[in-house]
Amino acid sequence: MTPGELNHRERAILRAVADGRGELLAGCEPDLAIDGGWCDRIAVARLIAGGWICAVRPARAGDRVPARITDVARSRLDIAPALTA
């Protein structure tokens, strides 16, 4: 999937994850929450399968783990790394 193939919802999800606001619920079909609210499962599945979003560390099914955009996604979208405290 190229940046031009992303819809507005997927771009908003990527911006939120890049800002450090995303959390994945690990499983065979992971779910993504932004600020505690669950995202569109189809959009999330496309972003994960397309290599745009991943977990910050390995997780077992049922674990919640912070999400991050991949380095490839960051370079394709020209997004600066999130600032950490």
Sequence and secondary structure as in RCSB ss.txt:
>XXXX:A:sequence
MTPGELNHRERAILRAVADGRGELLAGCEPDLAIDGGWCDRIAVARLIAGGWICAVRPARAGDRVPARITDVARS
RLDIAPALTA
>XXXX:A:secstr
  GGG  HHHHHHHHHHHTT EEEE SSS EEEETTEE  HHHHHHHHHTTSEEESS   TT EEEEEE HHHHH
HHT       
